[in-house]
Amino acid sequence: YWDDLRTDDYGGNCPTCGMAMVEKKQPTAMMYTCPMHPEMTSDKPGKCPTCGMNMVQQKQPMTMMYACPMHPDEMSDKPGKCPKCGMDMEKKQ
């Protein structure tokens, strides 16, 4: 409910208590990826499980990605079917 309220909907004041509303900033999730294997991602720094290189912080905010459970190199920014095997793509954090 509260996430749907905008400051201009009620003249800048809370419809319940009358206090001034403030703009809510959405947190940006930090993601780390391997420079050699960009499909390998993590929400914290560490080593790439494939090659052992240090994971590096992505420069842009994370977007939800989907990957095939059988073909992790097949990725998409929206849900769908894997083009190789037809399996449902799964959310990848």
N, CA, C and O atoms as a printed pandas DataFrame, in Angstrom:
     atom_number atom_name residue_name chain_id  residue_number  x_coord  y_coord  z_coord
0              1         N          TYR        A               1    0.817   -1.190    0.000
1              2        CA          TYR        A               1    0.000    0.000    0.000
2              3         C          TYR        A               1    0.866    1.262    0.000
3              4         O          TYR        A               1    0.690    2.133   -0.852
4              5         N          TRP        A               2    1.790    1.363    0.940
5              6        CA          TRP        A               2    2.585    2.589    1.074
6              7         C          TRP        A               2    3.487    2.813   -0.120
7              8         O          TRP        A               2    3.775    3.958   -0.469
8              9         N          ASP        A               3    3.944    1.725   -0.765
9             10        CA          ASP        A               3    4.815    1.874   -1.922
10            11         C          ASP        A               3    4.078    2.485   -3.112
11            12         O          ASP        A               3    4.712    3.033   -4.014
12            13         N          ASP        A               4    2.755    2.396   -3.125
13            14        CA          ASP        A               4    1.975    2.922   -4.239
14            15         C          ASP        A               4    1.650    4.405   -4.094
15            16         O          ASP        A               4    1.218    5.033   -5.061
16            17         N          LEU        A               5    1.849    4.978   -2.908
17            18        CA          LEU        A               5    1.542    6.390   -2.700
18            19         C          LEU        A               5    2.623    7.273   -3.311
19            20         O          LEU        A               5    3.813    6.978   -3.200
20            21         N          ARG        A               6    2.210    8.331   -3.943
21            22        CA          ARG        A               6    3.159    9.307   -4.482
22            23         C          ARG        A               6    2.914   10.631   -3.774
23            24         O          ARG        A               6    1.794   10.917   -3.351
24            25         N          THR        A               7    3.964   11.437   -3.647
25            26        CA          THR        A               7    3.819   12.685   -2.889
26            27         C          THR        A               7    2.809   13.625   -3.519
27            28         O          THR        A               7    2.141   14.366   -2.798
28            29         N          ASP        A               8    2.672   13.623   -4.847
29            30        CA          ASP        A               8    1.749   14.557   -5.489
30            31         C          ASP        A               8    0.295   14.077   -5.453
31            32         O          ASP        A               8   -0.604   14.848   -5.791
32            33         N          ASP        A               9    0.036   12.811   -5.047
33            34        CA          ASP        A               9   -1.331   12.301   -4.968
34            35         C          ASP        A               9   -2.142   12.994   -3.870
35            36         O          ASP        A               9   -3.360   13.117   -3.991
36            37         N          TYR        A              10   -1.494   13.438   -2.822
37            38        CA          TYR        A              10   -2.184   14.029   -1.683
38            39         C          TYR        A              10   -1.620   15.397   -1.332
39            40         O          TYR        A              10   -1.623   15.784   -0.164
40            41         N          GLY        A              11   -1.140   16.127   -2.315
41            42        CA          GLY        A              11   -0.603   17.456   -2.055
42            43         C          GLY        A              11    0.651   17.423   -1.217
43            44         O          GLY        A              11    0.975   18.410   -0.557
44            45         N          GLY        A              12    1.375   16.297   -1.226
45            46        CA          GLY        A              12    2.627   16.193   -0.496
46            47         C          GLY        A              12    2.475   15.773    0.952
47            48         O          GLY        A              12    3.469   15.696    1.675
48            49         N          ASN        A              13    1.240   15.495    1.400
49            50        CA          ASN        A              13    1.011   15.097    2.793
50            51         C          ASN        A              13    0.423   13.695    2.864
51            52         O          ASN        A              13   -0.308   13.272    1.969
52            53         N          CYS        A              14    0.747   12.985    3.929
53            54        CA          CYS        A              14    0.230   11.642    4.167
54            55         C          CYS        A              14   -1.284   11.716    4.378
55            56         O          CYS        A              14   -1.752   12.533    5.171
56            57         N          PRO        A              15   -2.057   10.873    3.678
57            58        CA          PRO        A              15   -3.509   10.922    3.845
58            59         C          PRO        A              15   -3.976   10.427    5.209
59            60         O          PRO        A              15   -5.112   10.697    5.600
60            61         N          THR        A              16   -3.123    9.707    5.942
61            62        CA          THR        A              16   -3.507    9.172    7.249
62            63         C          THR        A              16   -3.172   10.130    8.382
63            64         O          THR        A              16   -4.024   10.431    9.218
64            65         N          CYS        A              17   -1.907   10.621    8.413
65            66        CA          CYS        A              17   -1.489   11.441    9.555
66            67         C          CYS        A              17   -1.262   12.904    9.209
67            68         O          CYS        A              17   -1.143   13.734   10.110
68            69         N          GLY        A              18   -1.198   13.242    7.913
69            70        CA          GLY        A              18   -1.016   14.630    7.507
70            71         C          GLY        A              18    0.425   15.096    7.448
71            72         O          GLY        A              18    0.684   16.229    7.042
72            73         N          MET        A              19    1.374   14.252    7.845
73            74        CA          MET        A              19    2.788   14.649    7.793
74            75         C          MET        A              19    3.249   14.748    6.342
75            76         O          MET        A              19    2.673   14.125    5.451
76            77         N          ALA        A              20    4.286   15.536    6.124
77            78        CA          ALA        A              20    4.842   15.693    4.784
78            79         C          ALA        A              20    5.444   14.365    4.329
79            80         O          ALA        A              20    6.153   13.694    5.079
80            81         N          MET        A              21    5.143   14.005    3.082
81            82        CA          MET        A              21    5.691   12.772    2.524
82            83         C          MET        A              21    7.051   13.073    1.912
83            84         O          MET        A              21    7.297   14.175    1.423
84            85         N          VAL        A              22    7.928   12.078    1.947
85            86        CA          VAL        A              22    9.257   12.218    1.357
86            87         C          VAL        A              22    9.422   11.165    0.272
87            88         O          VAL        A              22    8.816   10.095    0.328
88            89         N          GLU        A              23   10.249   11.483   -0.711
89            90        CA          GLU        A              23   10.477   10.554   -1.802
90            91         C          GLU        A              23   11.298    9.370   -1.311
91            92         O          GLU        A              23   12.299    9.540   -0.615
92            93         N          LYS        A              24   10.867    8.174   -1.679
93            94        CA          LYS        A              24   11.551    6.952   -1.272
94            95         C          LYS        A              24   12.471    6.519   -2.406
95            96         O          LYS        A              24   12.033    6.350   -3.544
96            97         N          LYS        A              25   13.720    6.345   -2.092
97            98        CA          LYS        A              25   14.697    5.881   -3.075
98            99         C          LYS        A              25   14.760    4.364   -3.031
99           100         O          LYS        A              25   14.815    3.772   -1.954
100          101         N          GLN        A              26   14.751    3.736   -4.198
101          102        CA          GLN        A              26   14.884    2.288   -4.271
102          103         C          GLN        A              26   16.352    1.921   -4.125
103          104         O          GLN        A              26   17.203    2.523   -4.779
104          105         N          PRO        A              27   16.666    0.943   -3.277
105          106        CA          PRO        A              27   18.065    0.530   -3.148
106          107         C          PRO        A              27   18.536   -0.139   -4.440
107          108         O          PRO        A              27   17.767   -0.820   -5.118
108          109         N          THR        A              28   19.790    0.065   -4.761
109          110        CA          THR        A              28   20.395   -0.560   -5.932
110          111         C          THR        A              28   21.221   -1.742   -5.454
111          112         O          THR        A              28   22.119   -1.591   -4.625
112          113         N          ALA        A              29   20.916   -2.895   -5.972
113          114        CA          ALA        A              29   21.654   -4.097   -5.588
114          115         C          ALA        A              29   23.012   -4.100   -6.281
115          116         O          ALA        A              29   23.093   -3.884   -7.490
116          117         N          MET        A              30   24.068   -4.343   -5.527
117          118        CA          MET        A              30   25.402   -4.464   -6.108
118          119         C          MET        A              30   25.594   -5.890   -6.584
119          120         O          MET        A              30   25.260   -6.844   -5.882
120          121         N          MET        A              31   26.126   -6.022   -7.761
121          122        CA          MET        A              31   26.405   -7.340   -8.301
122          123         C          MET        A              31   27.861   -7.405   -8.732
123          124         O          MET        A              31   28.457   -6.409   -9.141
124          125         N          TYR        A              32   28.412   -8.600   -8.628
125          126        CA          TYR        A              32   29.786   -8.857   -9.029
126          127         C          TYR        A              32   29.757   -9.926  -10.111
127          128         O          TYR        A              32   28.924  -10.832  -10.085
128          129         N          THR        A              33   30.677   -9.809  -11.060
129          130        CA          THR        A              33   30.739  -10.768  -12.151
130          131         C          THR        A              33   32.187  -11.080  -12.486
131          132         O          THR        A              33   33.083  -10.292  -12.183
132          133         N          CYS        A              34   32.415  -12.214  -13.103
133          134        CA          CYS        A              34   33.757  -12.602  -13.532
134          135         C          CYS        A              34   34.069  -11.908  -14.850
135          136         O          CYS        A              34   33.231  -11.921  -15.752
136          137         N          PRO        A              35   35.249  -11.302  -14.994
137          138        CA          PRO        A              35   35.601  -10.644  -16.254
138          139         C          PRO        A              35   35.683  -11.629  -17.430
139          140         O          PRO        A              35   35.467  -11.237  -18.577
140          141         N          MET        A              36   35.990  -12.887  -17.158
141          142        CA          MET        A              36   36.110  -13.882  -18.224
142          143         C          MET        A              36   34.832  -14.700  -18.416
143          144         O          MET        A              36   34.623  -15.279  -19.483
144          145         N          HIS        A              37   33.990  -14.751  -17.407
145          146        CA          HIS        A              37   32.755  -15.537  -17.459
146          147         C          HIS        A              37   31.605  -14.662  -16.967
147          148         O          HIS        A              37   31.174  -14.818  -15.825
148          149         N          PRO        A              38   31.089  -13.736  -17.801
149          150        CA          PRO        A              38   30.065  -12.791  -17.341
150          151         C          PRO        A              38   28.769  -13.446  -16.872
151          152         O          PRO        A              38   27.965  -12.806  -16.195
152          153         N          GLU        A              39   28.558  -14.717  -17.227
153          154        CA          GLU        A              39   27.358  -15.405  -16.751
154          155         C          GLU        A              39   27.479  -15.793  -15.280
155          156         O          GLU        A              39   26.480  -16.119  -14.639
156          157         N          MET        A              40   28.709  -15.757  -14.739
157          158        CA          MET        A              40   28.927  -16.057  -13.323
158          159         C          MET        A              40   28.752  -14.769  -12.531
159          160         O          MET        A              40   29.558  -13.847  -12.653
160          161         N          THR        A              41   27.705  -14.706  -11.723
161          162        CA          THR        A              41   27.421  -13.505  -10.944
162          163         C          THR        A              41   27.285  -13.851   -9.474
163          164         O          THR        A              41   27.041  -15.001   -9.109
164          165         N          SER        A              42   27.447  -12.833   -8.633
165          166        CA          SER        A              42   27.323  -12.995   -7.188
166          167         C          SER        A              42   26.880  -11.669   -6.588
167          168         O          SER        A              42   27.117  -10.611   -7.170
168          169         N          ASP        A              43   26.243  -11.724   -5.435
169          170        CA          ASP        A              43   25.846  -10.488   -4.752
170          171         C          ASP        A              43   26.929   -9.997   -3.798
171          172         O          ASP        A              43   26.742   -8.998   -3.103
172          173         N          LYS        A              44   28.071  -10.702   -3.763
173          174        CA          LYS        A              44   29.199  -10.258   -2.928
174          175         C          LYS        A              44   30.508  -10.574   -3.648
175          176         O          LYS        A              44   30.538  -11.452   -4.510
176          177         N          PRO        A              45   31.585   -9.874   -3.307
177          178        CA          PRO        A              45   32.862  -10.146   -3.972
178          179         C          PRO        A              45   33.357  -11.548   -3.631
179          180         O          PRO        A              45   32.961  -12.132   -2.622
180          181         N          GLY        A              46   34.216  -12.070   -4.473
181          182        CA          GLY        A              46   34.771  -13.399   -4.247
182          183         C          GLY        A              46   35.496  -13.873   -5.494
183          184         O          GLY        A              46   35.896  -13.069   -6.337
184          185         N          LYS        A              47   35.660  -15.167   -5.604
185          186        CA          LYS        A              47   36.360  -15.782   -6.730
186          187         C          LYS        A              47   35.347  -16.437   -7.668
187          188         O          LYS        A              47   34.322  -16.955   -7.224
188          189         N          CYS        A              48   35.640  -16.409   -8.955
189          190        CA          CYS        A              48   34.818  -17.084   -9.950
190          191         C          CYS        A              48   34.943  -18.594   -9.732
191          192         O          CYS        A              48   36.060  -19.107   -9.656
192          193         N          PRO        A              49   33.824  -19.316   -9.628
193          194        CA          PRO        A              49   33.912  -20.754   -9.417
194          195         C          PRO        A              49   34.445  -21.509  -10.643
195          196         O          PRO        A              49   34.853  -22.664  -10.526
196          197         N          THR        A              50   34.444  -20.870  -11.804
197          198        CA          THR        A              50   34.929  -21.529  -13.016
198          199         C          THR        A              50   36.434  -21.402  -13.184
199          200         O          THR        A              50   37.122  -22.387  -13.455
200          201         N          CYS        A              51   36.955  -20.159  -13.017
201          202        CA          CYS        A              51   38.379  -19.943  -13.300
202          203         C          CYS        A              51   39.191  -19.439  -12.111
203          204         O          CYS        A              51   40.420  -19.425  -12.178
204          205         N          GLY        A              52   38.538  -19.023  -11.026
205          206        CA          GLY        A              52   39.254  -18.550   -9.849
206          207         C          GLY        A              52   39.641  -17.083   -9.874
207          208         O          GLY        A              52   40.253  -16.592   -8.927
208          209         N          MET        A              53   39.289  -16.365  -10.956
209          210        CA          MET        A              53   39.601  -14.925  -10.994
210          211         C          MET        A              53   38.728  -14.178   -9.986
211          212         O          MET        A              53   37.661  -14.654   -9.598
212          213         N          ASN        A              54   39.200  -12.998   -9.567
213          214        CA          ASN        A              54   38.411  -12.161   -8.674
214          215         C          ASN        A              54   37.186  -11.640   -9.406
215          216         O          ASN        A              54   37.281  -11.170  -10.540
216          217         N          MET        A              55   36.036  -11.727   -8.751
217          218        CA          MET        A              55   34.812  -11.143   -9.296
218          219         C          MET        A              55   34.935   -9.630   -9.174
219          220         O          MET        A              55   35.473   -9.136   -8.184
220          221         N          VAL        A              56   34.443   -8.881  -10.172
221          222        CA          VAL        A              56   34.512   -7.427  -10.164
222          223         C          VAL        A              56   33.109   -6.853  -10.071
223          224         O          VAL        A              56   32.142   -7.452  -10.543
224          225         N          GLN        A              57   33.016   -5.685   -9.454
225          226        CA          GLN        A              57   31.727   -5.029   -9.277
226          227         C          GLN        A              57   31.220   -4.524  -10.628
227          228         O          GLN        A              57   31.970   -3.927  -11.400
228          229         N          GLN        A              58   29.936   -4.771  -10.902
229          230        CA          GLN        A              58   29.336   -4.255  -12.128
230          231         C          GLN        A              58   29.141   -2.765  -11.991
231          232         O          GLN        A              58   28.856   -2.266  -10.903
232          233         N          LYS        A              59   29.291   -2.061  -13.080
233          234        CA          LYS        A              59   29.189   -0.603  -13.056
234          235         C          LYS        A              59   27.745   -0.126  -13.119
235          236         O          LYS        A              59   27.477    1.017  -12.750
236          237         N          GLN        A              60   26.822   -0.934  -13.561
237          238        CA          GLN        A              60   25.424   -0.535  -13.656
238          239         C          GLN        A              60   24.571   -1.322  -12.671
239          240         O          GLN        A              60   24.956   -2.415  -12.256
240          241         N          PRO        A              61   23.418   -0.780  -12.294
241          242        CA          PRO        A              61   22.554   -1.499  -11.365
242          243         C          PRO        A              61   22.125   -2.842  -11.950
243          244         O          PRO        A              61   22.000   -3.007  -13.164
244          245         N          MET        A              62   21.908   -3.780  -11.057
245          246        CA          MET        A              62   21.507   -5.113  -11.466
246          247         C          MET        A              62   20.096   -5.113  -12.031
247          248         O          MET        A              62   19.206   -4.431  -11.522
248          249         N          THR        A              63   19.909   -5.884  -13.084
249          250        CA          THR        A              63   18.579   -6.158  -13.595
250          251         C          THR        A              63   18.333   -7.645  -13.409
251          252         O          THR        A              63   19.273   -8.439  -13.375
252          253         N          MET        A              64   17.091   -8.011  -13.292
253          254        CA          MET        A              64   16.768   -9.418  -13.112
254          255         C          MET        A              64   17.127  -10.164  -14.383
255          256         O          MET        A              64   16.760   -9.747  -15.482
256          257         N          MET        A              65   17.844  -11.267  -14.234
257          258        CA          MET        A              65   18.237  -12.078  -15.377
258          259         C          MET        A              65   17.635  -13.468  -15.227
259          260         O          MET        A              65   17.382  -13.935  -14.116
260          261         N          TYR        A              66   17.414  -14.108  -16.340
261          262        CA          TYR        A              66   16.894  -15.462  -16.395
262          263         C          TYR        A              66   17.885  -16.318  -17.161
263          264         O          TYR        A              66   18.466  -15.868  -18.149
264          265         N          ALA        A              67   18.081  -17.560  -16.707
265          266        CA          ALA        A              67   19.019  -18.471  -17.357
266          267         C          ALA        A              67   18.400  -19.859  -17.429
267          268         O          ALA        A              67   17.565  -20.230  -16.604
268          269         N          CYS        A              68   18.826  -20.616  -18.433
269          270        CA          CYS        A              68   18.379  -21.993  -18.583
270          271         C          CYS        A              68   19.103  -22.853  -17.540
271          272         O          CYS        A              68   20.318  -22.727  -17.391
272          273         N          PRO        A              69   18.391  -23.723  -16.817
273          274        CA          PRO        A              69   19.064  -24.576  -15.832
274          275         C          PRO        A              69   20.023  -25.586  -16.469
275          276         O          PRO        A              69   20.961  -26.039  -15.812
276          277         N          MET        A              70   19.807  -25.937  -17.714
277          278        CA          MET        A              70   20.681  -26.894  -18.401
278          279         C          MET        A              70   21.763  -26.213  -19.241
279          280         O          MET        A              70   22.802  -26.815  -19.513
280          281         N          HIS        A              71   21.532  -24.972  -19.650
281          282        CA          HIS        A              71   22.472  -24.216  -20.479
282          283         C          HIS        A              71   22.656  -22.826  -19.861
283          284         O          HIS        A              71   22.063  -21.865  -20.351
284          285         N          PRO        A              72   23.465  -22.692  -18.791
285          286        CA          PRO        A              72   23.586  -21.408  -18.086
286          287         C          PRO        A              72   24.131  -20.276  -18.948
287          288         O          PRO        A              72   24.030  -19.111  -18.565
288          289         N          ASP        A              73   24.707  -20.596  -20.108
289          290        CA          ASP        A              73   25.176  -19.548  -21.007
290          291         C          ASP        A              73   24.021  -18.892  -21.766
291          292         O          ASP        A              73   24.194  -17.817  -22.340
292          293         N          GLU        A              74   22.848  -19.526  -21.777
293          294        CA          GLU        A              74   21.657  -18.962  -22.404
294          295         C          GLU        A              74   20.960  -18.091  -21.373
295          296         O          GLU        A              74   20.367  -18.605  -20.424
296          297         N          MET        A              75   21.027  -16.760  -21.554
297          298        CA          MET        A              75   20.474  -15.826  -20.586
298          299         C          MET        A              75   19.545  -14.841  -21.281
299          300         O          MET        A              75   19.668  -14.587  -22.479
300          301         N          SER        A              76   18.606  -14.286  -20.500
301          302        CA          SER        A              76   17.657  -13.313  -21.011
302          303         C          SER        A              76   17.278  -12.360  -19.881
303          304         O          SER        A              76   17.401  -12.706  -18.706
304          305         N          ASP        A              77   16.819  -11.161  -20.237
305          306        CA          ASP        A              77   16.364  -10.219  -19.217
306          307         C          ASP        A              77   14.872  -10.379  -18.921
307          308         O          ASP        A              77   14.314   -9.621  -18.129
308          309         N          LYS        A              78   14.226  -11.359  -19.551
309          310        CA          LYS        A              78   12.821  -11.642  -19.277
310          311         C          LYS        A              78   12.588  -13.153  -19.306
311          312         O          LYS        A              78   13.354  -13.881  -19.937
312          313         N          PRO        A              79   11.539  -13.635  -18.630
313          314        CA          PRO        A              79   11.288  -15.077  -18.613
314          315         C          PRO        A              79   10.929  -15.581  -20.003
315          316         O          PRO        A              79   10.483  -14.816  -20.859
316          317         N          GLY        A              80   11.127  -16.864  -20.214
317          318        CA          GLY        A              80   10.808  -17.469  -21.500
318          319         C          GLY        A              80   11.359  -18.879  -21.552
319          320         O          GLY        A              80   11.644  -19.490  -20.522
320          321         N          LYS        A              81   11.505  -19.384  -22.763
321          322        CA          LYS        A              81   12.011  -20.736  -23.002
322          323         C          LYS        A              81   13.447  -20.662  -23.502
323          324         O          LYS        A              81   13.819  -19.725  -24.208
324          325         N          CYS        A              82   14.248  -21.651  -23.135
325          326        CA          CYS        A              82   15.622  -21.766  -23.618
326          327         C          CYS        A              82   15.580  -22.076  -25.115
327          328         O          CYS        A              82   14.865  -22.985  -25.537
328          329         N          PRO        A              83   16.342  -21.329  -25.924
329          330        CA          PRO        A              83   16.340  -21.608  -27.358
330          331         C          PRO        A              83   17.022  -22.927  -27.729
331          332         O          PRO        A              83   16.814  -23.440  -28.828
332          333         N          LYS        A              84   17.835  -23.480  -26.822
333          334        CA          LYS        A              84   18.526  -24.739  -27.111
334          335         C          LYS        A              84   17.675  -25.962  -26.777
335          336         O          LYS        A              84   17.635  -26.917  -27.553
336          337         N          CYS        A              85   16.981  -25.942  -25.607
337          338        CA          CYS        A              85   16.276  -27.152  -25.166
338          339         C          CYS        A              85   14.799  -26.945  -24.889
339          340         O          CYS        A              85   14.067  -27.919  -24.712
340          341         N          GLY        A              86   14.337  -25.690  -24.845
341          342        CA          GLY        A              86   12.923  -25.419  -24.609
342          343         C          GLY        A              86   12.508  -25.397  -23.151
343          344         O          GLY        A              86   11.330  -25.192  -22.860
344          345         N          MET        A              87   13.442  -25.603  -22.216
345          346        CA          MET        A              87   13.110  -25.537  -20.792
346          347         C          MET        A              87   12.797  -24.102  -20.388
347          348         O          MET        A              87   13.250  -23.154  -21.029
348          349         N          ASP        A              88   12.012  -23.952  -19.313
349          350        CA          ASP        A              88   11.718  -22.621  -18.783
350          351         C          ASP        A              88   12.992  -21.994  -18.236
351          352         O          ASP        A              88   13.757  -22.647  -17.526
352          353         N          MET        A              89   13.220  -20.714  -18.570
353          354        CA          MET        A              89   14.339  -19.965  -18.001
354          355         C          MET        A              89   13.996  -19.680  -16.539
355          356         O          MET        A              89   12.837  -19.421  -16.214
356          357         N          GLU        A              90   14.999  -19.725  -15.653
357          358        CA          GLU        A              90   14.794  -19.488  -14.226
358          359         C          GLU        A              90   15.461  -18.189  -13.811
359          360         O          GLU        A              90   16.461  -17.774  -14.396
360          361         N          LYS        A              91   14.886  -17.543  -12.774
361          362        CA          LYS        A              91   15.481  -16.313  -12.245
362          363         C          LYS        A              91   16.877  -16.600  -11.762
363          364         O          LYS        A              91   17.128  -17.630  -11.135
364          365         N          LYS        A              92   17.789  -15.692  -12.053
365          366        CA          LYS        A              92   19.171  -15.825  -11.613
366          367         C          LYS        A              92   19.521  -14.570  -10.834
367          368         O          LYS        A              92   19.388  -13.459  -11.347
368          369         N          GLN        A              93   19.969  -14.743   -9.597
369          370        CA          GLN        A              93   20.339  -13.588   -8.764
370          371         C          GLN        A              93   21.732  -13.142   -9.048
371          372         O          GLN        A              93   22.209  -12.184   -8.440
